[in-house]
């Protein structure tokens, strides 16, 4: 990146930044993407993991936003990432008979918008469920208090894996991608931004990257990037904290997830493999942006609301994992001193160019990342001759090609590899058509076909592949993002950390000292998170969480 001038440099490798890099490089531009931590290390690994239209936005009459998101849902599910995005049934419980026509009309409109969009709908239509069938579908729901439910479908995705896959697709098409690289300043020629000053955080090297246009896709760090410009920012972004709990699937017997309204937000209970994800909160956050902390009050809030639906209540001992993310919400114009209510701030995105050579994008949601990326690149290339329009609606992500074929061949693949069919299904759901690369790795090194000792839902090969193919540089990257061991096990990855660190160290050339340092850092991080989750207030939780030092 430092060797010559790029057409576009993207700052921030969350879902929008990775999407912008892919959009730009597939238009034939020279592209760089830099990220101060890891791919998806911020908001884009801590979402509700839904690809959805946003049913509640219909109540706000935000029809354009819902229709756009539903079109993107269909596109991701049927064309761009069928290996990563999958349909999920949800129940919308009805407490009173009079709710059925109102909610039913809303869900019918939701389905109609999806069916009449530009792309395939990809999921079944909604269905009205009455009390007897509801008791069969969800035995642990308090059906005696309900009039029935409406079942409808949305989709889910492993958000961090989606970002990694988008970044890999960009790199496969020629983009340069560098993690652990921090922007320390902007290069200016008169009023124009002509690049950035950057630091390689792992090696302590400072360098410059020249670019015709810089796209800032830093999410909740947008204000900090604007401060580097030395002037008042053109965009104001509020951080809204969303907390999620992970509990074992066995604790709630139900064939479907469910969704219900709370006084402040929407409660989702989302099936997630052998687990449920319960979320979310929606509260202002102005403390540490890198590591937002979930307090005991957040956890209690979610448990209280979900227990209103359950026959057998959940308690703190049922919680396997907790994670908190920050939504970058566009701040509306308001009077000085007025309090912000993050639930009322915009989920829509805005793209502007406050000075020549710099584009800022903020707001939006995971589902519409491709539209946001397209809009950002459109603004970035304005005035550049010969640049083609976006084609990302026709560029499948790596792993999409061959996914259906390999799925049909799953039994043969299991027989040839010696793995159980369930493992082939697991690998297909993570890597799609790239499953061949994992199987080749296992064939060359049969010991990698064994499950991890203390994380038996993952093969050792996945750890090695994360390093060799997916840019994992530290233990955090594998435990928290390339896999979800950190939230899917009661020990939060502390027992599997030594084995994973040894596997990573063999690929990255770590000494025994570095292996021990990585494991120690992870143990400190988990302990800090556990401590933060016992505190009653955000400030106390933040103080406890920041006790764990950064690895870089």
C-alpha positions in Angstrom: 0.0 0.0 0.0 2.9 2.4 0.8 4.5 1.7 -2.6 2.3 3.8 -4.8 -1.0 5.7 -5.0 -4.2 3.8 -4.5 -7.5 4.8 -6.1 -9.4 4.2 -2.9 -8.3 3.6 0.7 -10.9 2.3 3.1 -10.4 2.9 6.9 -12.3 0.4 9.1 -12.8 -3.3 8.4 -16.2 -3.9 9.7 -18.9 -5.1 7.4 -19.3 -1.7 5.7 -15.6 -1.1 5.2 -15.0 -4.6 3.9 -18.0 -4.2 1.6 -16.7 -0.9 0.3 -13.3 -2.5 -0.4 -15.1 -5.2 -2.4 -17.3 -2.8 -4.2 -14.4 -0.6 -5.2 -12.0 -3.4 -6.3 -14.7 -5.1 -8.4 -15.2 -1.8 -10.3 -11.5 -2.1 -11.4 -10.0 0.3 -8.9 -6.8 -0.2 -6.9 -7.9 -0.6 -3.3 -6.5 -0.8 0.3 -8.4 -1.7 3.5 -6.8 -1.0 6.9 -8.1 -1.8 10.4 -6.7 -0.9 13.7 -7.7 -4.3 15.3 -9.0 -7.4 13.6 -11.6 -7.9 10.9 -15.1 -7.3 12.5 -13.5 -6.6 15.9 -16.1 -3.9 16.7 -19.8 -3.8 16.1 -19.7 -6.2 13.2 -19.0 -9.2 15.4 -21.4 -8.3 18.2 -24.8 -7.9 16.4 -28.0 -9.9 16.8 -26.6 -11.9 13.8 -29.8 -11.3 11.9 -30.2 -10.6 8.2 -33.7 -9.1 8.3 -36.0 -6.4 7.0 -36.7 -5.0 10.5 -40.3 -5.9 11.2 -40.6 -3.1 13.9 -39.7 -0.4 11.4 -43.1 -1.0 9.7 -44.7 0.4 12.8 -42.6 3.6 12.2 -43.8 3.7 8.6 -40.2 3.4 7.4 -41.3 1.3 4.4 -38.4 2.2 2.1 -35.9 1.0 4.7 -37.7 -2.3 5.3 -38.1 -3.0 1.5 -34.4 -2.3 0.9 -33.4 -4.5 3.7 -35.7 -7.3 2.6 -34.3 -7.1 -1.0 -30.8 -7.4 0.5 -31.9 -10.4 2.6 -33.1 -12.2 -0.5 -29.9 -11.4 -2.4 -27.6 -12.6 0.4 -29.6 -15.8 1.0 -30.1 -16.8 -2.7 -27.1 -15.4 -4.5 -24.2 -13.8 -2.6 -23.8 -15.9 0.5 -26.1 -18.9 0.6 -23.4 -20.8 2.6 -23.5 -18.3 5.4 -27.1 -17.0 5.5 -29.9 -19.3 6.5 -33.7 -18.9 7.1 -34.9 -19.0 10.7 -38.6 -19.3 11.8 -39.8 -16.9 14.4 -43.0 -16.8 16.5 -44.7 -13.5 17.3 -46.8 -14.3 20.3 -50.2 -12.8 20.6 -51.6 -12.0 24.0 -55.0 -10.9 22.9 -57.4 -11.9 20.0 -57.6 -8.3 18.8 -53.8 -8.3 18.0 -54.1 -10.9 15.3 -55.5 -8.8 12.5 -53.1 -5.9 13.3 -49.9 -8.0 13.6 -51.1 -10.3 10.8 -51.5 -7.4 8.4 -48.0 -6.1 9.3 -46.4 -9.5 8.7 -48.4 -10.0 5.5 -47.0 -6.6 4.3 -43.5 -7.7 5.3 -43.8 -10.9 3.1 -45.4 -9.0 0.3 -42.5 -6.5 0.2 -40.0 -9.4 0.1 -41.9 -11.1 -2.7 -42.2 -8.0 -4.9 -38.6 -7.0 -4.4 -35.9 -7.2 -7.1 -34.5 -10.6 -5.9 -35.9 -13.9 -4.8 -37.7 -14.0 -1.4 -35.9 -17.2 -0.4 -38.0 -18.0 2.7 -41.4 -19.4 3.4 -44.5 -17.2 3.9 -45.9 -16.4 7.3 -48.6 -18.6 8.9 -51.1 -18.0 11.7 -50.6 -20.3 14.7 -53.3 -21.0 17.3 -52.8 -22.1 20.9 -52.8 -25.9 20.4 -50.2 -25.8 17.6 -48.2 -23.2 19.5 -48.0 -25.6 22.5 -46.6 -28.2 20.1 -44.1 -25.9 18.4 -42.9 -24.2 21.6 -43.6 -26.4 24.7 -41.7 -24.2 27.1 -43.6 -21.0 26.1 -46.4 -20.0 28.5 -49.0 -20.7 25.9 -51.9 -20.6 28.5 -51.4 -16.8 28.6 -51.4 -16.4 24.8 -54.0 -16.3 22.1 -51.6 -18.0 19.7 -48.9 -16.6 17.5 -47.8 -15.7 13.9 -44.9 -17.6 12.5 -42.8 -15.8 10.0 -39.2 -16.2 8.6 -36.1 -14.0 8.6 -32.5 -15.0 8.2 -29.4 -15.2 10.3 -25.6 -15.1 9.7 -22.4 -15.4 11.7 -21.6 -11.7 11.4 -17.9 -12.0 12.0 -17.6 -14.8 9.4 -19.5 -12.7 6.9 -17.1 -9.8 7.3 -14.1 -12.1 7.0 -15.6 -13.7 3.9 -16.3 -10.2 2.3 -12.7 -9.2 3.0 -11.3 -12.4 1.6 -13.4 -11.8 -1.6 -12.0 -8.3 -1.9 -8.5 -9.6 -1.4 -9.1 -12.4 -4.0 -10.0 -9.7 -6.5 -6.9 -7.6 -5.8 -7.6 -5.5 -2.7 -4.8 -5.0 -0.1 -6.0 -5.8 3.4 -4.0 -5.0 6.5 -5.3 -5.5 10.1 -3.6 -4.1 13.3 -2.9 -1.0 11.3 -4.0 2.3 12.8 -4.6 5.6 11.1 -2.6 8.3 13.0 -3.3 11.3 10.7 -4.3 12.5 7.3 -2.1 13.6 4.4 -3.3 17.0 3.0 -2.5 19.0 -0.1 -4.3 22.2 0.4 -7.9 21.4 1.2 -7.7 17.9 -0.3 -7.1 14.7 1.6 -4.5 12.6 -0.4 -4.0 9.7 2.0 -3.2 8.8 5.6 -0.4 8.3 8.0 -0.5 4.9 9.5 1.2 2.7 12.0 1.8 -1.1 11.9 0.9 -1.8 15.5 2.5 -5.2 15.6 5.9 -4.0 14.4 5.8 -0.4 15.5 6.4 0.9 11.9 5.1 4.2 10.7 4.3 4.6 7.0 2.1 6.6 4.6 -0.5 5.5 2.2 -1.4 7.8 -0.7 -4.9 7.5 -2.2 -7.1 9.5 -4.5 -10.0 9.1 -2.1 -10.2 7.9 1.5 -13.4 6.3 2.7 -13.9 6.4 6.5 -16.1 3.4 7.6 -15.1 3.5 11.2 -18.6 3.1 12.7 -18.7 4.4 16.3 -15.1 5.7 15.8 -16.3 8.2 13.2 -16.1 11.2 15.6 -12.5 10.3 16.5 -11.5 10.1 12.8 -13.1 13.5 12.2 -11.2 15.0 15.1 -8.0 14.0 13.3 -9.1 16.4 10.5 -8.8 19.2 13.0 -12.2 20.6 12.5 -15.8 20.1 13.6 -17.1 16.8 12.2 -19.7 16.8 9.4 -21.4 13.7 10.9 -22.3 13.1 14.5 -22.7 9.5 15.6 -24.2 8.2 18.9 -23.2 4.8 20.2 -26.0 2.7 21.4 -25.2 -0.4 23.4 -26.9 -3.7 22.5 -26.3 -6.6 24.9 -27.0 -10.2 24.1 -27.0 -13.4 26.2 -26.2 -16.9 25.0 -27.9 -19.9 26.7 -28.0 -23.6 25.9 -30.6 -24.7 23.3 -31.8 -27.4 25.8 -33.0 -24.7 28.2 -35.9 -23.6 26.0 -37.8 -26.2 24.0 -39.0 -24.6 20.9 -38.8 -25.3 17.1 -38.8 -21.6 16.4 -37.2 -18.4 17.7 -39.5 -15.7 19.0 -39.8 -12.0 19.0 -41.8 -9.7 21.3 -41.9 -5.9 22.1 -40.5 -4.5 25.3 -41.1 -1.1 26.8 -37.8 0.2 25.3 -36.8 -2.2 22.4 -37.6 -5.5 20.8 -36.7 -8.9 22.5 -35.4 -11.6 20.1 -34.8 -15.2 21.1 -32.8 -16.5 18.2 -31.9 -20.2 17.6 -28.1 -20.4 17.1 -26.9 -24.0 16.6 -26.9 -25.6 20.0 -27.7 -22.3 21.7 -30.1 -19.5 21.9 -29.1 -15.8 21.5 -31.3 -13.5 23.6 -31.2 -9.8 22.9 -31.2 -6.9 22.9 -30.8 -3.7 24.9 -30.7 -0.3 23.4 -29.0 2.3 25.7 -26.6 5.2 25.2 -22.9 4.5 25.7 -20.2 7.1 25.9 -17.4 5.0 27.6 -14.7 2.7 26.1 -15.6 2.1 22.4 -13.4 -0.9 21.8 -14.8 -3.0 24.7 -18.3 -2.0 25.6 -19.2 -3.8 28.9 -22.4 -5.5 29.8 -23.5 -4.8 33.3 -25.5 -7.0 35.7 -28.4 -4.6 35.1 -28.3 -5.3 31.3 -28.3 -9.1 32.0 -31.2 -8.8 34.5 -33.2 -6.7 32.0 -33.0 -9.4 29.4 -33.6 -12.3 31.8 -36.7 -10.5 33.2 -38.2 -9.9 29.8 -37.6 -13.4 28.4 -38.9 -15.0 31.6 -42.2 -13.4 31.0 -42.6 -15.8 28.1 -41.2 -19.0 29.6 -42.8 -21.6 31.9 -39.4 -22.3 33.6 -37.5 -19.1 34.1 -33.8 -18.7 33.2 -31.3 -17.4 35.7 -27.7 -16.3 35.7 -26.4 -19.9 35.9 -28.0 -20.6 32.5 -26.0 -17.9 30.8 -23.1 -19.4 28.8 -21.9 -16.2 27.1 -22.6 -12.4 27.1 -21.5 -9.9 24.5 -22.1 -6.2 24.0 -21.9 -4.3 20.7 -22.3 -0.6 19.8 -24.6 0.5 17.0 -23.4 3.6 15.2 -26.5 5.7 15.1 -26.7 9.0 13.2 -27.4 11.8 15.6 -30.2 14.1 14.5 -30.2 17.8 14.9 -31.4 18.7 18.4 -31.3 21.5 20.9 -28.1 21.8 23.0 -28.5 19.9 26.2 -31.3 17.7 25.0 -31.0 14.1 26.1 -30.5 11.5 23.4 -32.8 8.5 23.1 -30.9 6.0 21.0 -34.1 4.0 20.2 -35.3 7.0 18.2 -32.1 7.7 16.3 -31.9 6.7 12.7 -30.9 3.2 11.5 -30.5 4.7 8.0 -27.1 5.6 6.7 -25.6 8.8 5.4 -22.7 9.3 3.1 -21.0 12.7 2.7 -17.7 14.2 1.5 -16.9 17.0 3.9 -13.6 17.9 2.2 -12.3 16.8 -1.2 -10.7 13.3 -1.1 -12.5 12.2 2.1 -15.8 10.3 2.3 -17.6 9.5 5.5 -20.3 6.9 5.9 -22.2 6.1 9.1 -25.5 4.6 10.4 -27.2 1.7 8.7 -27.4 -1.9 9.7 -25.7 -5.2 8.9 -28.3 -6.4 6.4 -27.8 -3.4 4.1 -24.0 -3.3 4.2 -23.8 -3.8 0.4 -26.0 -0.8 -0.3 -24.0 1.4 2.2 -20.7 0.3 0.6 -22.1 1.0 -2.9 -23.2 4.5 -1.9 -19.8 5.3 -0.3 -17.9 4.2 -3.4 -20.3 6.1 -5.6 -19.5 9.3 -3.7 -15.7 8.4 -3.6 -15.4 8.0 -7.4 -17.5 11.1 -8.3 -15.5 13.0 -10.9 -13.2 10.1 -11.7 -13.4 9.2 -15.4 -14.2 5.7 -16.7 -15.3 4.2 -13.4 -17.9 1.5 -13.8 -21.0 1.2 -11.6 -21.3 -1.3 -8.7 -21.6 -4.9 -9.6 -21.6 -6.4 -6.1 -25.2 -7.6 -6.5 -23.6 -10.1 -9.0 -20.4 -11.0 -7.2 -20.9 -14.1 -4.9 -18.7 -14.2 -1.9 -15.9 -16.8 -1.7 -17.4 -20.1 -0.7 -20.7 -19.5 -2.4 -19.5 -21.1 -5.6 -19.7 -24.9 -5.3 -21.7 -24.8 -2.0 -24.8 -26.5 -3.4 -22.7 -29.0 -5.3 -20.7 -29.9 -2.2 -23.8 -30.1 -0.1 -25.2 -32.7 -2.5 -21.9 -34.5 -2.2 -21.8 -34.4 1.6 -22.0 -38.2 2.1 -19.3 -38.8 -0.5 -17.1 -36.1 1.1 -17.6 -37.7 4.5 -16.7 -41.1 3.2 -13.5 -39.9 1.4 -12.3 -37.8 4.3 -13.1 -40.2 7.1 -15.1 -37.4 8.9 -18.7 -37.9 10.1 -21.4 -36.3 7.9 -22.2 -33.9 10.7 -18.7 -32.5 10.5 -19.0 -32.0 6.7 -22.3 -30.1 7.4 -20.5 -27.9 10.0 -17.7 -27.1 7.6 -20.1 -26.4 4.7 -22.0 -24.0 7.0 -18.8 -22.1 7.8 -16.8 -22.3 4.5 -19.2 -23.3 1.8 -17.5 -24.4 -1.4 -14.1 -23.8 0.3 -14.6 -26.9 2.3 -12.2 -28.6 -0.1 -9.4 -26.5 1.3 -10.2 -27.7 4.9 -10.4 -31.3 3.7 -7.1 -31.0 1.9 -5.5 -29.6 5.1 -6.9 -32.6 7.1 -5.7 -35.1 4.4 -2.2 -33.6 4.6 -2.2 -33.5 8.5 -4.8 -36.1 9.8 -4.4 -34.9 13.4 -6.2 -31.7 12.4 -9.3 -33.7 11.7 -9.7 -34.2 15.5 -12.1 -32.0 17.6 -10.5 -29.5 20.0 -10.2 -31.1 23.4 -12.2 -28.4 25.3 -14.2 -27.0 22.4 -15.5 -30.2 20.7 -17.8 -28.3 18.3 -14.7 -27.3 16.3 -11.9 -29.2 14.5 -8.2 -28.3 15.0 -8.1 -27.7 11.2 -10.3 -24.6 11.7 -7.8 -23.0 13.9 -4.9 -23.6 11.5 -7.1 -22.4 8.5 -8.0 -19.2 10.4 -4.3 -18.4 10.5 -3.3 -19.5 7.0 -6.3 -18.3 5.1 -8.4 -15.9 7.2 -5.9 -13.4 8.7 -6.1 -14.5 12.3 -3.1 -13.0 14.2 -3.9 -13.4 17.8 -5.8 -15.8 20.1 -8.6 -13.3 20.5 -9.2 -13.5 16.7 -9.9 -17.2 16.8 -11.8 -17.5 20.1 -14.0 -14.5 19.6 -14.5 -14.1 15.8 -13.2 -17.0 13.5 -15.1 -19.3 15.9 -17.6 -18.3 18.6 -16.0 -20.4 21.4 -15.9 -17.2 23.6 -19.7 -17.1 23.8 -20.7 -20.7 23.2 -19.0 -22.3 26.1 -19.5 -21.8 29.9 -15.7 -21.5 30.4 -15.7 -18.8 27.6 -12.7 -20.4 25.9 -10.3 -20.4 28.9 -9.8 -24.2 28.8 -9.3 -24.4 25.0 -7.1 -21.4 24.9 -3.7 -23.2 25.5 -4.4 -25.8 22.7 -5.5 -23.2 20.2 -2.5 -20.9 21.1 -0.1 -23.8 20.4 -1.8 -24.6 17.1 -1.6 -20.9 16.1 1.9 -20.5 17.3 3.1 -23.3 15.1 1.9 -21.4 12.1 2.9 -17.9 13.2 6.3 -18.8 14.6 5.5 -18.0 18.2 7.9 -18.8 21.0 6.7 -20.5 24.1 6.8 -17.1 25.8 4.5 -15.6 23.2 2.1 -18.6 23.5 1.9 -18.1 27.2 1.5 -14.3 26.8 -1.5 -14.9 24.4 -3.1 -17.3 26.8 -2.6 -15.0 29.8 -4.1 -12.1 27.9 -7.2 -14.2 27.1 -7.6 -15.3 30.7 -7.3 -11.7 31.9 -9.9 -10.6 29.3 -12.4 -13.2 30.3 -11.9 -12.4 34.0 -12.4 -8.7 33.3 -15.6 -9.4 31.4 -16.9 -11.6 34.1 -16.2 -8.9 36.7 -17.9 -6.3 34.6 -21.0 -8.4 34.4 -21.4 -8.3 38.2 -21.5 -4.5 38.3 -24.7 -2.6 38.5 -23.9 0.5 36.4 -22.3 1.1 33.0 -19.4 3.2 34.6 -18.6 0.4 37.1 -18.8 -2.3 34.4 -16.5 -0.2 32.1 -14.0 0.3 34.8 -13.8 -3.4 35.4 -13.6 -4.3 31.7 -10.8 -2.0 30.8 -8.6 -3.6 33.5 -7.6 -6.2 30.8 -4.8 -4.8 28.6 -4.8 -4.9 24.8 -2.7 -7.6 23.3 -1.3 -5.1 20.7 
